[in-house]
């Protein structure tokens, strides 16, 4: 079985020219100060996968990406 990554987060940026989507993914545990941290991950889409994202999704929507 190959390694697999699943990200679930809110869209904070859609860039159709570069075919990238930036997600804000919250961590499931608290840091030393007792707060949840958020990671900002830029995801590259291949071929025409960016078209449905830019057409049907808006900023703040929750999506899942598997890769």
Protein Blocks (a to p, Z undefined) as FASTA:
>chain_A
ZZddddddddfbdcfklopacdddddfbdcfkopacddddddddehjlmmmmmmmpcehi
acdddZZ
